[in-house]
């Protein structure tokens, strides 16, 4: 298995974008796009797994990870800019047809792309625990911790916070929790440790709340679509997920037991779901 990861940077739609690339010699491409306050490194486990058959590209959205923060922090943290950077990135990498795996926000970005600028190029769309309707209580919960990330004296305390705010991920190994913490932290000017992202990304829920009205985009998707829902998810309701099987691309739906928002694809069972869909 080719599990070699390369860390790369390209300027896309005016922003320096960081991404990891796995299986660079493979012919077919999978793009894995992360959730609101996460980074492309969330996909390390599944990207290494998929790299035996696919070229896997895992970007950091602007304002997250190692990608550049927004020039206009009130204006540019929106799907229009995210989609523009994605299209430019894929064009520069010479990617034609592709398969998309998107967790939470990444699923909505993939939906907008599959309905618009990448329609006909995205053959498979995997939407991980998100839908055209984001439950208001979940949006408030996420906005509360994303908009005010605390800082800590020690990495150990930061990891404890990560385990707490992302407890809905479900039972994960210590190695997974350590990776999720190490790849999403940064030092502040006073030497403390905080989350890697620009807190202004929370404008997704205020200035750009219309981005979360996803039915028009979803109904325009014609790619083969799978929706994965965590059994205990507070973001994607069972009712919305079931409605997605009847509208637009009429997705298949798989529920992951003993998991909330959202599956991480670091287990054999979760990776098998991804395999079966992408290989179909």
C-alpha positions in Angstrom: 0.0 0.0 0.0 1.3 3.5 -0.9 0.7 5.4 2.3 3.2 8.2 1.6 1.8 11.6 2.3 3.1 14.8 0.9 2.3 18.2 2.3 1.7 20.8 -0.4 0.7 24.5 -1.0 -0.9 26.2 -4.0 -2.4 29.7 -4.4 -6.0 29.2 -5.3 -8.5 32.0 -6.0 -6.2 34.4 -4.3 -5.4 32.3 -1.2 -2.5 30.0 -0.3 -4.1 26.6 0.3 -2.5 23.8 2.2 -3.4 20.2 1.3 -2.1 16.7 1.9 -1.8 14.3 -1.1 -1.7 10.6 -0.8 -1.3 8.0 -3.6 -0.1 10.6 -6.1 0.6 7.9 -8.8 -3.0 6.7 -8.9 -5.3 7.5 -11.8 -8.6 8.1 -10.0 -8.9 11.0 -7.5 -10.8 11.3 -4.2 -11.2 14.7 -2.5 -11.8 14.7 1.2 -13.1 18.0 2.7 -13.3 18.5 6.4 -15.9 20.1 8.7 -16.3 23.7 10.0 -13.5 23.9 12.6 -11.4 21.0 11.5 -8.6 20.4 8.9 -7.7 18.0 6.2 -5.6 16.0 8.6 -8.8 14.5 10.0 -8.7 12.2 7.0 -5.2 10.8 7.6 -6.5 7.3 8.4 -8.9 6.9 5.6 -6.6 8.7 3.1 -3.8 6.3 3.9 -6.3 3.4 3.4 -7.7 4.7 0.1 -4.3 5.5 -1.3 -3.8 1.9 -2.4 -6.4 2.6 -5.1 -6.9 6.4 -5.3 -5.0 9.7 -5.4 -6.4 11.4 -2.3 -6.4 15.1 -1.8 -7.3 16.6 1.6 -7.3 20.4 1.7 -7.5 22.8 4.6 -10.2 25.4 4.0 -9.1 29.0 4.3 -8.9 30.1 7.9 -8.1 26.6 9.1 -5.0 24.4 9.5 -2.1 25.7 7.5 -4.1 27.5 4.9 -4.2 31.3 4.7 -6.7 33.3 6.8 -9.3 35.4 5.0 -8.4 38.8 3.6 -11.8 40.1 4.5 -12.7 38.1 7.6 -16.4 39.2 7.6 -16.9 38.5 3.9 -14.8 35.6 2.7 -15.7 32.8 5.1 -18.5 31.6 2.8 -19.3 28.8 0.3 -18.7 31.0 -2.7 -15.0 31.5 -1.7 -14.6 27.9 -0.5 -15.9 26.6 -3.8 -13.8 28.9 -5.9 -10.6 27.8 -4.1 -11.6 24.1 -4.5 -12.2 24.5 -8.3 -8.9 26.4 -8.8 -7.0 23.8 -6.7 -8.4 20.9 -8.7 -7.8 22.6 -12.0 -4.2 23.3 -11.1 -3.7 19.7 -10.1 -5.1 18.5 -13.4 -8.0 16.7 -11.8 -10.9 15.9 -14.2 -13.4 13.5 -12.8 -13.3 13.0 -9.1 -15.1 11.5 -6.1 -15.9 13.6 -3.1 -16.0 12.7 0.6 -17.2 15.6 2.7 -17.7 15.7 6.4 -20.2 18.2 7.8 -19.3 21.6 6.1 -17.3 19.6 3.6 -20.4 17.7 2.6 -22.3 20.9 2.0 -19.4 22.3 -0.1 -19.3 19.2 -2.1 -23.1 19.4 -2.7 -22.8 23.0 -3.9 -19.9 22.0 -6.2 -21.7 18.9 -7.6 -24.8 21.1 -8.3 -22.7 23.9 -9.9 -19.1 24.4 -11.0 -18.2 20.7 -10.7 -21.4 19.3 -12.0 -20.5 16.4 -14.3 -17.0 16.1 -12.8 -18.0 14.8 -9.3 -19.2 11.3 -10.1 -19.6 10.2 -6.4 -20.7 12.4 -3.6 -20.4 11.1 0.0 -22.1 13.4 2.5 -21.0 12.7 6.0 -23.6 13.7 8.7 -24.9 16.9 7.2 -27.9 17.8 5.1 -29.9 20.6 3.5 -31.2 21.5 7.0 -28.9 22.0 10.0 -30.7 21.5 13.2 -30.8 25.0 15.1 -29.8 23.6 18.5 -26.8 21.9 16.9 -25.8 25.1 15.0 -26.0 27.0 18.3 -23.9 24.4 20.1 -21.2 24.5 17.4 -21.2 28.3 17.1 -20.7 28.6 20.8 -17.4 26.7 21.0 -16.1 27.6 17.5 -16.5 31.4 18.0 -14.7 31.4 21.4 -11.9 28.8 21.4 -10.2 28.8 24.8 -6.4 28.7 25.3 -4.5 26.4 27.6 -1.1 26.3 29.3 -0.5 22.7 28.3 -1.2 20.5 25.3 -2.6 17.9 27.6 -5.3 20.3 28.7 -6.0 21.2 25.0 -6.4 17.5 24.1 -8.9 17.1 27.0 -10.9 20.0 25.6 -10.8 18.4 22.1 -12.1 15.1 23.5 -14.9 17.0 25.3 -16.2 19.3 22.5 -15.9 16.4 19.9 -17.3 13.8 22.2 -20.1 13.3 19.6 -17.5 11.6 17.3 -18.1 8.6 19.5 -15.6 6.1 20.9 -12.2 6.7 19.3 -8.7 5.3 20.0 -6.2 7.3 22.0 -4.1 7.5 18.9 -7.0 9.1 17.0 -7.7 11.7 19.7 -4.0 12.6 19.8 -3.9 13.1 16.1 -7.1 15.2 16.1 -5.6 17.4 18.8 -2.0 17.7 17.4 -3.1 18.6 13.9 -5.6 21.3 15.0 -3.6 23.4 17.5 -1.4 26.4 17.4 0.6 28.5 19.9 -0.6 32.0 20.7 1.7 35.0 21.2 1.8 34.4 25.0 2.8 30.7 24.5 -0.5 29.1 25.2 -2.2 26.5 23.0 -5.5 27.1 21.2 -7.4 25.9 18.2 -5.7 26.3 14.8 -8.5 28.2 13.1 -9.6 31.8 12.8 -12.5 32.3 15.2 -14.2 34.5 12.5 -15.1 31.3 10.6 -18.2 31.3 12.9 -19.7 33.9 10.5 -21.0 30.9 8.6 -23.8 30.9 11.1 -24.5 34.6 11.0 -23.4 36.7 8.0 -23.5 33.7 5.7 -26.3 31.7 7.3 -28.0 31.4 3.9 -25.2 29.0 2.9 -26.9 26.5 5.2 -30.2 26.5 3.2 -29.2 23.5 1.2 -32.2 22.1 -0.6 -31.9 24.0 -3.9 -28.3 22.8 -4.3 -29.1 19.3 -3.2 -32.0 18.9 -5.6 -29.7 19.9 -8.5 -27.1 17.2 -7.8 -27.0 14.3 -10.3 -23.9 12.5 -8.9 -24.2 9.1 -7.3 -24.8 10.1 -3.6 -24.5 8.5 -0.3 -25.4 10.1 3.0 -23.9 8.8 6.2 -25.6 9.7 9.5 -24.3 9.1 13.0 -27.0 7.4 14.9 -27.0 10.0 17.7 -26.4 13.0 15.4 -27.9 16.3 16.5 -26.8 18.0 13.2 -28.6 15.8 10.7 -32.0 14.6 11.9 -33.3 11.2 10.9 -36.3 13.0 9.2 -34.0 15.2 7.0 -31.8 12.2 6.2 -34.8 10.1 5.1 -36.2 13.1 3.1 -32.8 13.2 1.2 -33.5 9.7 0.0 -36.6 10.9 -1.8 -35.4 14.2 -3.3 -32.7 15.4 -5.6 -30.2 12.5 -6.3 -32.3 10.2 -4.0 -29.2 9.2 -2.0 -28.6 5.9 -0.3 -28.5 6.3 3.5 -26.3 4.5 6.0 -26.5 5.0 9.8 -23.4 4.5 11.9 -24.4 3.1 15.3 -23.1 4.5 18.6 -21.9 7.7 16.9 -23.0 11.3 16.8 -21.7 14.1 14.7 -19.7 12.8 12.9 -18.0 9.5 11.9 -14.3 9.9 11.5 -13.6 7.0 9.1 -10.7 5.7 11.3 -12.2 2.2 11.9 -12.4 -0.8 9.7 -16.2 -0.8 9.6 -16.4 2.9 8.7 -13.7 2.6 6.0 -15.6 -0.3 4.5 -18.6 1.9 4.0 -16.4 4.4 2.2 -14.8 1.7 0.1 -18.1 0.1 -1.0 -19.5 3.5 -2.1 -16.4 4.8 -3.9 -15.8 1.5 -5.7 -19.4 1.1 -6.8 
